[in-house]
Amino acid sequence: MDHEKDPSLPSNEVTEGVERAPHRAMFRAMGYDDADFSSPMVGVANPAADITPCNVHLDDVAAGAIDGVEDGDGMPIEFGTITISDAISMGTEGMRASLISREVIADSVELVAFGERMDALVTVAGCDKNLPGMMMAAIRTDLPSVFLYGGSIMPGEHEGREITVQNVFEGVGAVASGDMSEDELEEMERHACPGAGSCGGMFTANTMASISEALGLAPLGSASAPAESDERYAVAERAGDLAVECVREDRRPSDVLSRGSFENAIAVQVALGGSTNAVLHLLALAAEAGVDLDVEDFNEISDRTPKIANLQPGGSRVMNDLHEVGGVPVVLARLLDAGLVHGDALTVTGRTVAEELEHLGVDGSVDEDVDFLRPVSDPFHETGAITVLTGNLAPDGAVLKVTGKDETQHTGPARVFESEEDAMAYVQEGRIESGDVIAIRNEGPRGGPGMREMLGVTAAVVGQGHEDDVALLTDGRFSGATRGPMVGHVAPEAAVGGPIALLEDGDEVTVDVPNRELSVDVSDDELAARRDDWEEPEPRYDAGVLRKYGDQFASAADGAVTNPGAKE
């Protein structure tokens, strides 16, 4: 053993002294020995499951992390937690569980780390809500921690072109409008997801993985390696070894996270064209970390940070394409050279962002024939991909990802629906018309509960050829695969009496991206009269986990957290 165990480590409470003989006996039953007891205890939180390709391979990834912990002279202890497949629950009642799973993951990892007196964590993640949930747990416990992404799926192939599950969702709308046959959709279905890993575009999982590097919670270069690759398992081993190093150096999330690191995360999100869900999750992570972050900060940073990548859903490339040109570090290097990120922000390695880029030998350069990643001086869009809108329909903000026309100004009649299912039926019946504004309410954090994602509806709208001429707004969320003028996270939500609850069919709604406005052409007096007639809806669930977390959710404008300390 190269190092002596720090006597102040929490695990000493269960491994040291005569009175802990029964505790050691329990460990010995699992194969641990005296060398383990004198080593830092590193929890490997693993949400492996057979219910989603995002997580089906995580036992192998976690095994790599365990090897790394052992190589670093640590004592690895693997434990499990839940996952919900966003793609499989999408468009169903089950999607209400998705955001709740973020909270359950954070709660469960925190409980195990606290209850079993662990010294450090490697938090493994696959599907969308795994990533923020695991990072929230690391922040809450403030144990030396390394975040480990399971990697993304490789793209499928259909008729000589690369496809992802996004294309299948949009194919449903194309079939409904007669632009695609059911046979072709079935062929796409069979080839879109060729193996393990998270959805391949710059959707929520890959956005949050990229952000984990920018925040400093994961080593630079760790996000982009594909799920089923030797590089992914090398990343896993390094994460385990680094976790032990973090214990030795007493390097904790609270040492790494700062206002600057969150600004770096937003800059990477908007430069890559990342998911709107990252707005919600970054607000939640900042709340857990005690870092002052406001939804308006996303506008400020997006205004000064150009979109330099063209990845799905707006473009055609996927995470593996970014990996092949150097991954997230290349993006960070370009932003750093332009003065758009904080190079002095610390990372989990103990080096700053600037030092880590130099250590990796990354200067932002790529081959001249790379067409999906541009210099900051010649971006795809002059501003970043995330826009926060405010107005009399969203006093506390609403979020839109710009994936097409960045000058969207859309005014049209509202078509109001009380649930996603009602809106989906309307769209699939072919009843939408150019100019419509589809409004789906009572799908917010509390009203849903759980703030369902609306990829089924948005993909059906796009699939029917209405990507640019029909807008959609909701107090729910959108998948990272959503594209078009789709506005989510409308706050306050309908269930607490937000203005979206007062919207009526035929009201003229304006979505104005250049002026950051989401408004309805109804007078204040008329809205006040409607409010007098409004009645708070009864909770959808009387008991159980959906009622419990539904009662606890804060506003989407505050990250929809349930941790009382994070809401203060």
C-alpha positions in Angstrom: 0.0 0.0 0.0 1.5 3.3 -1.2 -0.6 5.5 1.0 -1.8 5.5 4.6 -5.5 5.8 5.1 -6.7 9.3 6.2 -8.1 8.8 9.8 -10.8 11.4 9.1 -12.4 9.5 6.2 -16.0 8.5 6.8 -15.4 4.8 6.1 -13.3 4.5 9.2 -16.6 4.6 11.1 -17.3 1.1 9.8 -13.9 -0.4 9.2 -11.7 0.6 12.2 -11.5 -0.5 15.8 -12.4 -3.5 17.9 -16.1 -2.4 18.0 -16.3 -2.6 14.2 -15.5 -6.3 14.1 -19.1 -7.2 13.2 -19.0 -4.6 10.4 -15.8 -6.0 9.0 -17.3 -9.5 9.2 -20.1 -8.4 6.8 -17.5 -7.0 4.4 -15.4 -10.2 4.6 -18.5 -12.1 3.5 -18.3 -10.2 0.2 -14.6 -10.9 -0.3 -13.1 -7.7 1.1 -9.9 -8.0 3.2 -7.6 -6.1 5.4 -6.0 -4.3 2.5 -9.4 -3.0 1.5 -10.2 -1.8 5.0 -7.0 0.4 5.0 -8.0 1.9 1.6 -10.5 4.7 0.7 -14.0 3.3 0.2 -15.2 4.4 -3.3 -18.9 3.9 -4.2 -19.6 3.1 -7.8 -23.2 4.1 -8.4 -24.5 2.0 -11.3 -28.0 2.4 -12.9 -27.5 -0.6 -15.2 -30.8 -2.0 -16.5 -32.2 -4.0 -19.4 -35.0 -1.4 -20.0 -33.0 0.9 -22.3 -30.0 0.7 -24.6 -28.6 3.7 -22.8 -28.0 1.6 -19.7 -27.9 -2.0 -20.9 -24.1 -2.0 -21.0 -23.4 -0.1 -17.8 -22.3 -3.2 -15.8 -19.3 -3.4 -18.2 -18.6 0.3 -17.8 -18.9 0.1 -14.0 -16.5 -2.9 -14.1 -14.0 -0.7 -15.8 -14.4 1.9 -13.0 -14.0 -0.8 -10.4 -10.7 -1.9 -12.0 -9.5 1.7 -11.9 -10.4 2.1 -8.2 -8.5 -1.1 -7.4 -5.5 0.0 -9.5 -5.5 3.2 -7.5 -5.5 1.2 -4.2 -9.1 2.0 -3.3 -11.9 -0.2 -2.0 -14.6 -0.3 -4.7 -18.2 -0.9 -3.6 -20.8 -1.1 -6.4 -24.4 -0.3 -5.8 -27.4 0.2 -8.0 -30.1 2.8 -8.6 -33.1 3.2 -11.0 -33.5 4.5 -14.5 -36.4 5.4 -16.7 -36.1 5.2 -20.5 -37.2 8.5 -21.8 -37.5 7.2 -25.4 -39.6 4.2 -24.4 -41.9 6.1 -22.0 -42.2 9.0 -24.5 -45.8 9.8 -25.4 -47.2 7.7 -22.6 -48.5 8.2 -19.1 -45.2 6.7 -18.0 -43.2 9.7 -19.1 -44.4 11.5 -16.0 -41.8 9.4 -14.1 -38.9 10.7 -16.1 -38.1 13.9 -14.2 -39.1 12.3 -10.9 -36.4 9.7 -11.7 -33.8 12.5 -11.6 -34.8 13.2 -8.0 -35.0 9.5 -7.0 -31.5 8.9 -8.4 -30.0 11.8 -6.5 -31.8 10.8 -3.4 -30.8 7.2 -3.5 -27.2 7.7 -4.3 -27.0 10.3 -1.5 -28.6 7.9 0.9 -26.3 5.0 0.1 -23.2 7.2 0.3 -24.3 8.7 3.6 -25.6 5.5 5.2 -22.7 3.3 4.2 -20.1 6.0 5.1 -18.4 6.1 1.7 -15.3 8.2 1.1 -15.8 8.9 -2.6 -18.1 8.3 -5.6 -17.9 7.3 -9.2 -21.3 8.2 -10.6 -22.1 6.2 -13.7 -24.9 7.4 -16.0 -26.6 6.4 -19.3 -30.2 7.6 -20.0 -31.1 11.3 -19.8 -32.1 11.8 -16.2 -29.3 9.6 -14.9 -26.8 12.4 -15.7 -28.2 15.3 -13.7 -29.3 12.9 -11.0 -25.8 11.6 -10.5 -24.2 15.0 -10.6 -26.8 16.3 -8.1 -25.9 13.4 -5.8 -22.2 14.2 -6.0 -22.9 17.9 -5.2 -25.2 17.1 -2.3 -22.8 14.6 -0.6 -19.7 16.8 -1.6 -17.6 13.6 -1.5 -14.6 13.4 -3.8 -16.4 12.4 -7.0 -15.9 11.6 -10.7 -18.7 11.6 -13.2 -18.7 8.7 -15.7 -20.9 8.7 -18.8 -21.8 5.4 -20.4 -21.3 6.8 -23.9 -23.7 7.2 -26.9 -25.0 4.7 -29.4 -23.6 4.6 -32.9 -25.9 5.8 -35.7 -28.0 3.4 -37.6 -28.3 3.3 -41.4 -31.3 3.6 -43.7 -31.1 3.9 -47.5 -27.4 4.8 -47.4 -27.8 7.6 -44.8 -27.2 7.7 -41.0 -30.3 7.8 -38.8 -31.2 7.9 -35.2 -34.3 7.4 -33.1 -35.2 11.0 -33.9 -35.8 10.0 -37.5 -38.2 7.3 -36.4 -40.2 9.6 -34.2 -40.5 12.1 -37.1 -41.4 9.2 -39.4 -44.6 8.6 -37.4 -45.8 12.1 -38.4 -44.7 11.4 -42.0 -46.8 8.2 -42.1 -49.8 10.1 -40.7 -49.5 12.7 -43.5 -49.0 10.2 -46.2 -45.4 11.2 -46.9 -44.0 7.8 -45.8 -45.2 4.3 -46.0 -45.6 2.1 -43.0 -43.2 -0.4 -44.6 -40.5 2.3 -44.8 -41.1 3.3 -41.2 -40.7 -0.3 -40.1 -37.4 -0.5 -41.9 -36.2 2.6 -40.1 -37.4 1.2 -36.8 -35.3 -2.0 -37.4 -32.1 -0.1 -38.1 -32.1 3.2 -36.2 -30.7 1.8 -32.9 -27.9 -0.7 -33.7 -26.6 -1.4 -30.2 -26.0 -0.1 -26.7 -25.6 3.6 -25.7 -27.5 6.8 -25.3 -29.3 8.4 -28.2 -26.6 9.6 -30.6 -27.5 13.2 -31.5 -26.8 16.2 -29.3 -29.9 15.3 -27.4 -30.3 15.5 -23.6 -27.8 12.7 -22.6 -25.0 13.9 -24.9 -25.7 17.5 -24.0 -25.4 16.7 -20.3 -22.3 14.6 -20.8 -20.7 17.5 -22.7 -21.7 19.8 -19.9 -20.2 17.5 -17.3 -16.8 18.2 -18.9 -17.4 21.9 -19.0 -18.5 22.0 -15.3 -15.3 20.1 -14.4 -17.1 17.2 -12.8 -15.8 14.8 -15.5 -12.3 14.8 -17.1 -12.0 16.6 -20.4 -12.4 14.2 -23.3 -14.5 11.7 -21.4 -17.9 12.4 -22.9 -17.7 11.5 -26.6 -16.3 8.0 -26.8 -19.0 5.6 -28.1 -20.6 3.2 -25.6 -19.3 0.0 -27.1 -15.7 1.0 -27.7 -12.3 0.3 -26.0 -12.0 4.0 -25.5 -15.1 4.1 -23.3 -13.7 1.4 -21.0 -10.4 3.3 -20.8 -12.4 6.3 -19.7 -14.1 4.2 -17.1 -10.8 2.9 -15.7 -9.4 6.4 -15.5 -12.5 7.6 -13.7 -12.0 4.9 -11.0 -8.4 5.7 -10.5 -9.1 9.5 -10.5 -11.7 9.1 -7.8 -9.1 7.6 -5.4 -6.7 10.5 -6.3 -9.5 12.9 -5.4 -9.7 11.3 -2.0 -6.0 11.5 -1.5 -6.0 15.2 -2.6 -9.3 16.0 -0.8 -10.7 17.4 -4.0 -14.5 17.8 -3.9 -17.3 19.1 -6.1 -17.4 22.2 -3.9 -13.8 22.9 -4.9 -14.5 22.5 -8.6 -17.9 24.2 -9.1 -18.1 28.0 -9.3 -20.1 30.6 -11.2 -17.4 30.4 -13.9 -17.8 26.7 -14.3 -21.6 27.1 -14.8 -21.1 29.8 -17.3 -18.7 27.5 -19.1 -21.4 24.8 -19.1 -23.9 27.1 -20.7 -21.4 28.3 -23.3 -20.8 24.7 -24.4 -24.5 23.9 -24.4 -25.4 26.9 -26.7 -22.3 26.4 -28.9 -23.2 22.8 -29.5 -26.9 23.3 -30.0 -27.7 21.3 -26.9 -31.0 20.2 -25.4 -33.4 22.7 -23.7 -33.5 20.1 -20.8 -30.0 21.3 -19.9 -31.5 24.6 -18.8 -33.6 22.8 -16.3 -30.8 20.6 -15.1 -28.2 23.3 -14.9 -30.5 25.4 -12.8 -31.1 22.4 -10.5 -27.3 21.7 -10.2 -26.6 25.3 -9.4 -29.3 25.3 -6.8 -27.8 22.2 -5.2 -24.3 23.8 -5.3 -25.4 27.1 -3.9 -24.3 28.9 -7.1 -26.5 31.9 -8.1 -27.8 31.1 -11.6 -30.9 32.5 -13.2 -32.8 31.5 -16.3 -32.0 34.9 -17.8 -28.3 34.0 -17.6 -28.9 31.7 -20.5 -29.9 34.6 -22.8 -26.9 36.6 -21.8 -24.4 33.8 -22.5 -26.2 32.7 -25.7 -26.1 36.3 -27.0 -22.4 36.3 -26.8 -21.6 32.7 -27.7 -22.1 31.6 -31.3 -23.4 28.2 -32.4 -20.4 26.5 -34.0 -21.6 22.9 -34.2 -24.2 21.4 -36.5 -25.4 18.2 -34.9 -28.7 16.5 -34.6 -31.5 17.5 -34.1 -30.9 20.6 -36.2 -28.1 19.1 -38.2 -27.2 15.7 -39.5 -24.1 14.6 -37.4 -24.0 12.7 -34.1 -21.8 12.5 -31.0 -19.4 10.0 -32.7 -18.7 12.5 -35.4 -17.7 15.0 -32.7 -15.6 12.3 -31.0 -13.6 11.7 -34.2 -12.5 15.3 -34.4 -11.5 15.5 -30.8 -14.7 15.8 -28.8 -15.8 18.5 -26.3 -12.2 19.7 -25.7 -12.0 21.0 -29.2 -15.1 23.0 -28.7 -13.8 24.3 -25.3 -10.5 25.2 -26.9 -12.2 27.3 -29.6 -14.4 29.0 -27.0 -11.4 29.7 -24.8 -9.4 31.2 -27.6 -12.3 33.6 -28.3 -12.5 34.5 -24.6 -15.9 32.9 -24.2 -15.2 30.5 -21.4 -13.3 30.8 -18.1 -10.0 29.1 -18.5 -9.2 29.4 -14.8 -12.2 27.2 -13.8 -11.0 24.1 -11.9 -11.6 20.6 -13.1 -11.8 17.2 -11.3 -8.2 16.5 -12.3 -7.0 19.4 -10.2 -6.0 21.4 -13.3 -7.8 24.3 -14.7 -9.7 24.1 -18.0 -6.8 25.9 -19.7 -4.2 23.7 -18.1 -6.1 20.6 -19.0 -6.4 21.6 -22.6 -2.7 22.2 -22.7 -2.1 18.9 -20.9 -4.2 17.1 -23.6 -2.5 19.0 -26.4 -5.8 20.3 -27.7 -5.7 23.6 -29.5 -9.1 23.6 -31.3 -7.8 22.7 -34.7 -9.5 20.1 -36.9 -9.1 18.9 -40.5 -10.1 21.4 -43.1 -12.8 19.0 -44.5 -14.7 18.9 -41.3 -18.0 20.6 -42.2 -20.1 20.4 -39.0 -17.7 22.3 -36.6 -16.8 25.8 -37.5 -14.5 28.4 -36.0 -16.0 31.0 -33.6 -15.3 33.6 -36.3 -17.4 31.8 -38.9 -20.3 30.1 -36.9 -23.5 28.5 -38.1 -25.4 31.2 -36.1 -24.0 34.4 -34.5 -25.7 33.5 -31.2 -26.1 30.3 -29.3 -28.9 27.8 -29.7 -30.8 28.5 -26.4 -33.3 31.3 -26.1 -35.4 32.3 -23.0 -38.6 34.1 -23.8 -40.6 36.2 -21.5 -43.9 38.1 -21.7 -47.5 38.0 -20.5 -47.7 34.2 -21.2 -44.4 33.4 -19.4 -43.5 36.1 -16.8 -40.9 33.7 -15.3 -39.6 32.6 -18.7 -39.9 29.9 -21.3 -37.2 28.0 -23.2 -36.7 27.5 -26.9 -33.9 25.8 -28.8 -33.1 27.5 -32.2 -32.5 24.6 -34.6 -33.6 26.2 -37.9 -34.5 29.8 -38.7 -33.0 31.9 -35.9 -35.3 34.9 -36.7 -38.5 33.1 -35.9 -41.4 35.5 -35.5 -44.7 33.6 -35.4 -48.2 34.8 -34.6 -51.2 32.6 -34.8 -54.3 31.3 -33.2 -54.0 29.2 -30.1 -55.2 25.6 -30.2 -55.4 24.7 -26.5 -55.1 21.2 -25.1 -55.2 20.0 -21.5 -52.9 17.1 -22.1 -50.3 15.7 -24.5 -52.6 12.9 -25.6 -55.3 15.4 -26.7 -52.8 17.4 -28.7 -51.3 14.2 -30.3 -54.7 13.0 -31.4 -55.4 16.4 -33.0 -52.1 16.4 -34.9 -52.4 12.8 -36.0 -55.9 13.5 -37.4 -54.2 16.0 -39.7 -56.2 18.9 -38.3 -53.3 21.4 -37.7 -53.0 24.3 -40.1 -50.2 26.6 -41.1 -49.9 29.4 -38.5 -51.4 27.4 -35.6 -49.9 27.7 -32.1 -50.5 24.4 -30.3 -50.7 25.0 -26.5 -50.4 22.0 -24.2 -50.9 22.8 -20.5 -51.1 21.1 -17.1 -48.0 19.2 -18.0 -45.6 21.2 -15.7 -43.5 19.9 -12.8 -46.5 19.9 -10.4 -49.4 19.8 -12.8 -48.1 16.8 -14.8 -46.7 15.9 -12.5 -43.2 15.4 -13.8 -43.1 17.7 -16.8 -43.4 15.2 -19.6 -41.4 15.6 -22.8 -43.4 16.1 -25.9 -41.2 14.5 -28.6 -44.1 12.5 -30.0 -46.1 15.6 -30.7 -43.3 17.8 -31.9 -41.9 15.0 -34.1 -45.4 14.4 -35.6 -45.7 18.1 -36.4 -42.3 18.2 -38.1 -43.0 14.9 -39.8 -46.2 16.4 -41.4 -44.1 19.2 -42.9 -44.8 22.0 -40.3 -41.4 22.5 -38.9 -41.4 26.2 -39.5 -45.0 27.3 -39.8 -46.6 25.8 -36.7 -45.4 26.7 -33.2 -46.0 24.8 -30.0 -45.8 25.9 -26.4 -46.2 24.0 -23.1 -45.4 24.1 -19.4 -44.0 20.6 -20.0 -40.6 19.8 -21.6 -39.2 18.8 -25.0 -36.9 16.0 -25.8 -33.4 17.0 -26.9 -34.4 15.6 -30.3 -37.1 18.2 -30.8 -36.6 20.8 -33.5 -38.7 23.7 -34.8 -40.4 26.7 -33.0 -41.3 24.7 -29.9 -41.4 26.6 -26.6 -41.2 24.6 -23.3 -40.8 25.2 -19.6 -43.5 28.0 -19.6 -43.5 29.4 -16.1 -45.4 29.8 -14.0 -47.1 26.6 -15.0 -50.9 26.2 -15.4 -51.3 24.1 -12.3 -50.3 27.0 -10.1 -52.3 29.6 -12.0 -49.7 30.7 -14.5 -51.0 32.7 -17.5 -50.9 29.6 -19.7 -53.8 28.4 -17.6 -55.9 31.4 -18.9 -55.3 30.9 -22.6 -58.4 30.2 -24.7 -58.8 28.7 -28.2 -58.4 31.4 -30.9 -56.3 33.8 -28.8 -53.5 35.3 -30.9 -50.2 34.1 -29.5 -46.8 35.5 -30.6 -43.5 33.7 -30.4 -40.8 36.3 -31.2 -37.3 34.9 -30.9 -35.4 38.1 -31.9 -37.2 40.1 -29.2 -37.3 37.2 -26.7 -41.1 37.4 -26.4 -43.9 34.9 -25.7 -47.2 36.8 -25.4 -50.9 36.6 -26.0 -52.9 39.5 -27.5 -55.3 39.7 -24.5 -55.6 42.7 -22.2 -54.5 42.7 -18.6 -58.1 43.3 -17.6 -59.3 40.3 -19.6 -56.6 38.1 -18.2 -57.6 39.2 -14.7 -61.2 38.4 -15.3 -60.2 34.9 -16.6 -58.1 34.4 -13.5 -61.1 35.2 -11.3 -62.9 32.3 -13.0 -59.9 29.9 -12.8 -60.0 27.0 -10.4 -56.9 25.1 -9.3 -57.0 21.6 -10.7 -57.0 18.6 -8.5 -53.7 16.6 -8.5 -53.8 13.8 -11.1 -52.6 11.2 -8.5 -54.0 10.8 -5.0 -51.0 8.9 -3.5 -47.7 7.2 -4.3 -44.5 8.5 -5.7 -46.1 10.8 -8.4 -48.2 12.6 -5.7 -45.2 12.8 -3.3 -42.8 14.4 -5.8 -45.5 16.3 -7.6 -46.3 18.1 -4.4 -42.6 18.9 -3.9 -41.5 20.2 -7.3 -40.4 23.8 -7.5 -40.9 25.9 -10.7 -39.2 25.1 -13.9 -37.7 28.5 -13.6 -35.8 27.2 -10.6 -34.8 23.9 -12.0 -37.9 21.9 -10.8 -35.9 20.8 -7.7 -37.4 18.9 -4.8 -34.6 19.3 -2.3 -35.8 21.9 0.3 -32.3 23.2 0.8 -31.8 23.8 -2.9 -35.1 25.7 -3.2 -34.1 28.3 -0.6 
